[in-house]
Amino acid sequence: MRRLLWLGVGLAVGALVVRKLTRKANEFTPSGIATSLSQSAGGLVESVRSFVDDVREGMTEREQQIHQAFEDGNLYEEEPEEENR
């Protein structure tokens, strides 16, 4: 009975190892690489979209500040600081 138990454990562990190795080997096939690249590209596209949305939001906020300053008459020009030579 003890040998049968260890035989079952060995078969289960062997099956798990074969499954993991098969999945890992599939990652290096052309279709696995294509899938990985498409997922990475999708993440990159989403990051760029998020960045662009943040920039647009910042631009809109700054534009509102400039319009409000113009309406209030608080316009000023910043003069560059002169360096002492």
Residue, then its C-alpha position, 0 to 999 in steps of 0.5 A: m500500500r505504501r508503494l502505491l501511495w508513493l507511486g501516485v505522488g510521483l505521478a502527480v508531481g511528474a504531471l505537474v512538472v510536465r505541465k509547467l515545462t510545456r507552458k514554459a516551452n510554449e512561451f518560446t514558440p513563435s505564437g507564444i512570443a507573439t502573444s507576449l509581445s501583444q500583451s506588452a504592446g497593449g500595456l505600453v499603449e495603455s500607459v501612453r494613453s494614460f500619460v496623454d490624458d494626464v498631460r491634457e488634463g494639466m494643459t486644461e487646468r493651466e489654460q483655465q488659470i491663465h484665462q482667470a489671471f487674464e480676466d483678473g488683470n494679474l498678467y506679468e512677464e517673467e524676466p529671465e534672471e541675469e547671471n553675474r559674470 
